[in-house]
């Protein structure tokens, strides 16, 4: 059988990435500090090494709980020309494992608290907790970060763009950033590297581009938010409204002509009206062990769940095994995080399917798995806890790249 051809490489992203690493006198770090001082809007994201649980039967005492160490900080900046249509975007991936944190602490703290700079993030509070703990562990107590203000969560922006009133409680459903980018921007963000080991060096080009994209596209989504507000003619305190209570036609024309805002005052008033803030309490900075998990360990009806939560190894014969009533032919179902693996499996003659719906719930995946007598392939550790509902039908793929995943299964 001829070897399957490698999938085509994705098009390059529409931005250049500045990788900041090395000593404190590097030109990349100097460029980052200049961009932060001139920024009007800054998008933030962070990456850390995933924490994987060991085997459930490990007799050794568990180490004291601690927050993960942040390995990368992604920053996308728009500068002083933002309000005049001349804004330039600088994108940085900061290697916190190599850059002296003492050189970053003061600029970051000032950025987080500077009132004239709007900070954007996607559910950034957890990132801030881990980032604060990383700096405090390296530089000593009192060197963490307690506040980010003004701040705007892209989750709230998404629901506003979808017509939800920002003054009302948001829906309980949470969208991933990949889903939001696909819906609003038509951009497909690959999540293949989401769970990679961000502490390994050197970083691959794919890791750098993936990390940078998560920050860069927050700015594009924010542009849509600004455009929608002005087109709708919603007046803000610093505007001079027309007699019917709407904003001037000049502002509306600015919005319809492109993403940038013509009026600096208008941008400022939007920030004043819609911004939020992140405040970390003393409780947020302490690692809490889960009392619920401790109770589950001792609950008689929870032993089966705990067994599968603590293990990522295969537990028995697959459903197609003749001993289990199968026909002996392997059949897989690849979840949404590794859909691309299904194509590779089919290229080598293996029956591989993808979920019947675009955003399946775990029980939908298990139902399809059970009915079609397949094994569910996933990189989501959380799905392993459902093994007790579909015995021997969930397998966690350990490799990150598609060719490695194929070799692991074969």
C-alpha positions as CSV (number, residue, x, y, z in Angstrom):
1,X,0.0,0.0,0.0
2,X,1.4,3.4,-0.9
3,X,2.3,5.7,1.9
4,X,-0.3,8.4,2.7
5,X,0.7,11.8,1.6
6,X,1.3,14.4,4.3
7,X,-1.6,16.9,4.8
8,X,-1.0,20.3,3.3
9,X,0.5,22.9,5.6
10,X,-1.9,25.6,6.7
11,X,-1.5,29.1,5.3
12,X,0.8,31.4,7.3
13,X,-0.9,33.7,9.8
14,X,-1.5,37.3,8.8
15,X,1.0,38.6,11.4
16,X,4.7,38.4,12.3
17,X,5.7,37.0,15.7
18,X,8.4,38.3,17.9
19,X,9.9,35.5,20.1
20,X,11.2,37.1,23.2
21,X,13.8,35.0,24.9
22,X,17.4,35.2,26.3
23,X,18.9,37.9,28.4
24,X,17.4,41.1,29.5
25,X,19.3,43.2,26.9
26,X,17.9,41.4,23.9
27,X,16.4,43.6,21.1
28,X,13.2,41.6,21.2
29,X,12.7,42.4,24.8
30,X,13.4,46.1,24.1
31,X,10.8,46.1,21.3
32,X,8.3,44.5,23.7
33,X,8.8,47.2,26.3
34,X,8.5,50.0,23.8
35,X,5.3,48.4,22.4
36,X,3.8,48.1,25.9
37,X,4.5,51.7,26.7
38,X,2.8,52.9,23.5
39,X,-0.1,50.5,23.5
40,X,-3.8,51.5,23.6
41,X,-5.2,47.9,23.5
42,X,-3.3,44.8,24.6
43,X,-4.5,41.2,24.1
44,X,-3.2,38.6,26.6
45,X,-2.9,34.9,26.9
46,X,-0.7,32.4,28.6
47,X,0.4,28.7,28.3
48,X,1.7,26.3,30.9
49,X,2.7,22.7,31.1
50,X,-0.4,20.5,31.5
51,X,-0.6,18.7,34.8
52,X,-1.2,15.0,34.4
53,X,-2.4,12.8,37.2
54,X,-0.4,9.7,37.9
55,X,-1.9,6.2,38.2
56,X,-4.6,5.9,40.8
57,X,-2.8,3.0,42.5
58,X,0.4,4.9,43.1
59,X,1.3,4.3,46.8
60,X,3.7,7.2,47.1
61,X,2.5,10.3,48.9
62,X,1.2,13.0,46.7
63,X,3.3,16.2,46.5
64,X,1.8,19.4,48.0
65,X,-0.5,21.0,45.5
66,X,0.9,24.0,43.6
67,X,-0.1,26.1,40.7
68,X,1.5,25.3,37.3
69,X,4.4,27.4,36.2
70,X,3.5,29.7,33.2
71,X,6.0,29.0,30.4
72,X,4.8,31.5,27.8
73,X,3.0,34.8,27.9
74,X,1.5,35.9,24.6
75,X,0.9,39.7,24.0
76,X,-0.6,41.5,21.0
77,X,-0.4,45.3,21.1
78,X,-2.1,48.1,19.2
79,X,-0.5,51.5,19.6
80,X,-1.3,55.1,19.7
81,X,-2.5,55.2,16.1
82,X,-5.3,52.9,16.9
83,X,-7.9,55.6,17.1
84,X,-6.8,57.3,14.0
85,X,-6.7,54.4,11.6
86,X,-2.9,54.0,11.9
87,X,-2.7,51.4,14.6
88,X,0.1,48.8,14.1
89,X,-0.2,45.4,15.7
90,X,2.9,43.9,17.4
91,X,2.7,40.2,18.4
92,X,5.0,38.8,21.0
93,X,5.5,35.3,22.5
94,X,7.5,35.8,25.7
95,X,9.5,32.8,26.9
96,X,9.2,33.1,30.7
97,X,11.5,30.2,31.2
98,X,14.4,32.2,29.7
99,X,13.7,35.9,30.1
100,X,14.7,37.3,33.5
101,X,11.3,37.8,35.3
102,X,12.7,40.7,37.2
103,X,13.0,42.7,33.9
104,X,9.3,42.0,33.2
105,X,7.6,42.4,36.5
106,X,7.4,46.2,36.7
107,X,6.4,46.7,33.0
108,X,3.7,44.1,33.3
109,X,2.3,45.4,36.6
110,X,2.1,48.9,35.2
111,X,0.4,47.6,32.0
112,X,-2.2,45.6,34.0
113,X,-3.1,48.7,36.1
114,X,-2.7,51.5,33.5
115,X,-6.1,53.1,33.2
116,X,-5.7,54.3,29.6
117,X,-4.8,50.9,28.2
118,X,-7.6,48.3,27.6
119,X,-6.6,44.7,28.2
120,X,-8.3,41.9,26.4
121,X,-8.4,38.2,27.4
122,X,-10.3,35.0,27.1
123,X,-11.3,33.8,30.6
124,X,-8.0,35.3,31.7
125,X,-8.5,35.1,35.5
126,X,-7.0,31.6,35.7
127,X,-4.1,32.8,33.6
128,X,-3.5,35.7,35.9
129,X,-3.6,33.4,39.0
130,X,-0.9,31.1,37.5
131,X,1.1,34.1,36.2
132,X,1.1,35.8,39.6
133,X,2.2,32.5,41.3
134,X,5.0,32.1,38.7
135,X,6.4,35.5,39.4
136,X,6.0,35.2,43.2
137,X,7.8,31.8,43.2
138,X,10.7,33.3,41.2
139,X,11.0,36.8,42.8
140,X,9.5,36.4,46.3
141,X,6.3,37.2,48.0
142,X,4.7,40.5,47.0
143,X,5.8,40.2,43.4
144,X,2.6,38.7,42.0
145,X,-0.2,40.5,40.2
146,X,-3.4,41.4,41.9
147,X,-5.4,43.5,39.4
148,X,-6.1,43.9,35.7
149,X,-8.1,47.0,34.8
150,X,-9.7,48.1,32.5
151,X,-10.3,44.6,31.1
152,X,-12.7,43.1,28.6
153,X,-13.5,39.4,28.4
154,X,-13.9,38.2,24.8
155,X,-16.6,35.8,26.0
156,X,-18.8,38.8,26.9
157,X,-17.9,40.4,23.6
158,X,-18.9,37.3,21.7
159,X,-22.4,37.2,23.3
160,X,-22.8,40.9,22.6
161,X,-22.1,40.4,19.0
162,X,-24.6,37.6,19.0
163,X,-27.3,40.0,20.3
164,X,-27.2,39.2,24.0
165,X,-27.7,42.1,26.4
166,X,-24.4,42.7,28.3
167,X,-26.3,44.0,31.3
168,X,-28.0,40.6,31.8
169,X,-26.5,37.3,33.0
170,X,-24.7,35.4,30.3
171,X,-25.8,32.0,29.1
172,X,-24.4,29.1,31.1
173,X,-23.0,27.6,27.9
174,X,-19.3,28.5,27.3
175,X,-17.8,28.7,23.9
176,X,-14.2,27.8,23.2
177,X,-11.9,30.5,21.6
178,X,-11.6,28.3,18.5
179,X,-15.4,28.2,18.1
180,X,-15.7,32.0,18.6
181,X,-13.0,32.7,16.0
182,X,-14.6,30.4,13.5
183,X,-18.1,31.9,14.0
184,X,-17.0,35.6,14.1
185,X,-13.9,35.7,11.9
186,X,-14.1,32.6,9.7
187,X,-10.7,31.6,11.1
188,X,-10.0,28.0,12.0
189,X,-7.6,27.7,15.0
190,X,-6.0,24.3,15.3
191,X,-6.1,22.9,18.8
192,X,-3.7,20.1,18.1
193,X,-1.0,21.7,20.2
194,X,-3.2,22.9,23.0
195,X,-2.0,20.2,25.5
196,X,1.6,20.1,24.3
197,X,4.4,20.3,26.9
198,X,5.1,24.1,26.9
199,X,8.1,23.6,29.2
200,X,10.2,21.8,26.5
201,X,12.7,23.8,24.6
202,X,13.3,24.6,21.8
203,X,9.7,25.6,20.9
204,X,8.5,24.4,17.5
205,X,7.4,26.8,14.9
206,X,3.9,25.3,15.2
207,X,3.8,26.0,19.0
208,X,4.9,29.6,18.5
209,X,2.3,30.3,15.8
210,X,-0.4,28.6,17.8
211,X,0.4,30.6,21.0
212,X,0.6,33.9,19.1
213,X,-2.7,33.3,17.3
214,X,-4.7,33.1,20.6
215,X,-3.7,36.6,21.4
216,X,-3.7,38.2,17.9
217,X,-7.3,37.2,17.1
218,X,-8.6,38.7,20.3
219,X,-7.9,42.1,18.7
220,X,-9.8,41.3,15.5
221,X,-12.8,40.3,17.6
222,X,-12.6,43.5,19.6
223,X,-12.6,45.4,16.3
224,X,-15.9,43.8,15.4
225,X,-17.2,44.9,18.8
226,X,-16.3,48.5,18.2
227,X,-17.7,48.5,14.7
228,X,-21.0,47.1,15.9
229,X,-21.4,49.7,18.7
230,X,-20.8,52.7,16.4
231,X,-23.0,51.3,13.5
232,X,-25.9,50.9,16.0
233,X,-25.4,54.5,17.0
234,X,-25.4,53.9,20.7
235,X,-24.4,57.2,22.4
236,X,-21.9,57.3,25.2
237,X,-21.3,60.0,27.8
238,X,-18.5,61.8,25.9
239,X,-20.4,62.0,22.6
240,X,-22.6,64.9,21.4
241,X,-25.8,63.1,20.4
242,X,-28.1,64.2,17.6
243,X,-31.7,65.4,18.4
244,X,-33.0,61.8,18.2
245,X,-30.5,60.6,20.8
246,X,-28.1,58.8,18.4
247,X,-24.5,59.4,17.5
248,X,-23.5,61.7,14.7
249,X,-23.4,60.4,11.1
250,X,-19.7,61.0,11.0
251,X,-19.1,58.4,13.7
252,X,-21.3,55.9,11.9
253,X,-19.5,56.5,8.6
254,X,-16.2,55.9,10.3
255,X,-17.5,52.5,11.6
256,X,-18.8,51.4,8.2
257,X,-15.5,52.3,6.4
258,X,-13.4,49.8,8.3
259,X,-12.4,48.4,11.7
260,X,-10.5,51.4,13.1
261,X,-12.2,54.1,15.1
262,X,-12.0,57.7,13.9
263,X,-12.7,59.3,17.2
264,X,-10.3,58.8,20.1
265,X,-12.9,60.2,22.5
266,X,-15.4,57.6,21.2
267,X,-12.9,54.8,21.9
268,X,-12.3,56.1,25.4
269,X,-16.0,56.3,26.2
270,X,-16.6,52.8,24.9
271,X,-13.9,51.6,27.3
272,X,-15.4,53.5,30.2
273,X,-18.9,52.0,29.6
274,X,-18.1,48.4,28.8
275,X,-14.9,47.6,30.7
276,X,-14.6,45.1,33.6
277,X,-11.8,44.3,36.0
278,X,-10.0,41.3,37.4
279,X,-9.2,41.4,41.1
280,X,-7.5,38.5,42.8
281,X,-8.4,37.9,46.4
282,X,-6.1,36.1,48.9
283,X,-8.2,33.0,48.4
284,X,-7.4,33.1,44.7
285,X,-3.7,32.9,45.3
286,X,-3.9,29.8,47.4
287,X,-4.0,26.2,46.0
288,X,-7.1,24.4,47.3
289,X,-7.4,20.6,47.3
290,X,-10.8,19.4,46.1
291,X,-12.9,18.2,49.0
292,X,-15.4,16.8,46.5
293,X,-12.7,14.5,45.1
294,X,-11.7,13.4,48.5
295,X,-15.3,12.4,49.2
296,X,-15.5,10.6,45.9
297,X,-12.5,8.4,46.9
298,X,-14.4,7.1,49.9
299,X,-17.8,6.8,48.3
300,X,-18.7,3.2,47.5
301,X,-20.6,4.1,44.4
302,X,-17.7,6.2,43.1
303,X,-14.9,3.5,43.0
304,X,-15.4,2.7,39.3
305,X,-15.3,6.4,38.4
306,X,-12.1,7.0,40.4
307,X,-10.4,4.0,38.7
308,X,-10.8,5.5,35.3
309,X,-10.1,9.1,36.4
310,X,-6.7,8.1,37.7
311,X,-5.6,6.0,34.7
312,X,-5.1,6.8,31.0
313,X,-4.1,3.2,30.1
314,X,-6.3,0.9,28.0
315,X,-8.5,-1.3,30.2
316,X,-9.4,-4.4,28.2
317,X,-10.5,-5.8,24.8
318,X,-12.0,-3.4,22.3
319,X,-15.6,-3.7,21.3
320,X,-14.8,-5.2,17.8
321,X,-12.9,-8.1,19.4
322,X,-14.6,-11.5,18.6
323,X,-14.6,-12.3,22.3
324,X,-16.8,-9.3,22.8
325,X,-19.1,-10.2,19.9
326,X,-17.4,-8.0,17.3
327,X,-16.3,-8.8,13.8
328,X,-12.6,-8.3,14.4
329,X,-12.3,-5.1,12.3
330,X,-11.1,-2.0,14.1
331,X,-13.5,0.9,14.2
332,X,-12.7,4.3,15.8
333,X,-14.5,7.6,16.5
334,X,-12.2,10.7,16.7
335,X,-13.5,13.5,18.9
336,X,-13.5,17.1,17.7
337,X,-9.9,17.8,19.0
338,X,-8.4,15.1,16.8
339,X,-10.7,15.0,13.8
340,X,-7.8,15.2,11.4
341,X,-6.6,11.8,12.7
342,X,-9.7,10.1,11.2
343,X,-8.5,11.0,7.7
344,X,-5.1,9.5,8.3
345,X,-6.7,6.3,9.7
346,X,-8.9,6.0,6.6
347,X,-5.9,6.4,4.3
348,X,-4.4,3.2,5.7
349,X,-7.7,1.3,5.4
350,X,-9.1,1.7,9.0
351,X,-12.7,2.6,9.6
352,X,-12.6,5.9,11.4
353,X,-15.6,8.3,11.9
354,X,-16.0,11.8,13.3
355,X,-18.9,13.0,15.6
356,X,-22.3,13.2,14.0
357,X,-22.7,16.8,15.3
358,X,-20.2,19.7,15.4
359,X,-20.3,20.3,19.1
360,X,-21.3,17.0,20.7
361,X,-21.8,16.5,24.4
362,X,-19.9,13.7,26.1
363,X,-23.0,11.5,26.3
364,X,-23.6,12.0,22.5
365,X,-20.1,10.9,21.8
366,X,-20.5,7.8,24.0
367,X,-23.9,7.0,22.5
368,X,-22.5,7.1,19.0
369,X,-19.5,5.0,20.2
370,X,-21.8,2.4,21.7
371,X,-24.2,2.1,18.8
372,X,-21.5,1.8,16.2
373,X,-19.3,-0.5,18.4
374,X,-16.3,1.9,18.1
375,X,-13.5,3.1,20.3
376,X,-13.6,6.8,21.1
377,X,-10.2,8.4,20.5
378,X,-9.6,11.6,22.4
379,X,-6.9,13.9,24.0
380,X,-9.4,15.1,26.6
381,X,-8.6,13.5,30.0
382,X,-12.0,14.5,31.3
383,X,-13.7,12.0,28.9
384,X,-12.0,9.1,30.6
385,X,-14.3,9.5,33.6
386,X,-17.1,8.3,31.3
387,X,-15.4,4.9,30.9
388,X,-17.8,3.5,33.5
389,X,-20.7,4.2,31.1
390,X,-18.9,2.7,28.0
391,X,-16.5,0.1,29.3
392,X,-13.3,-0.3,27.2
393,X,-14.5,2.2,24.6
394,X,-12.5,5.4,25.4
395,X,-8.8,5.7,24.6
396,X,-6.7,8.8,25.3
397,X,-4.2,9.4,22.5
398,X,-0.9,10.5,24.0
399,X,0.9,11.8,20.9
400,X,0.5,15.4,19.7
401,X,1.1,15.3,16.0
402,X,-1.1,13.3,13.5
403,X,1.7,11.1,12.2
404,X,2.8,10.2,15.7
405,X,-0.8,9.5,16.7
406,X,-1.2,7.2,13.7
407,X,2.0,5.3,14.7
408,X,0.8,5.1,18.3
409,X,-2.5,3.4,17.3
410,X,-1.0,1.1,14.7
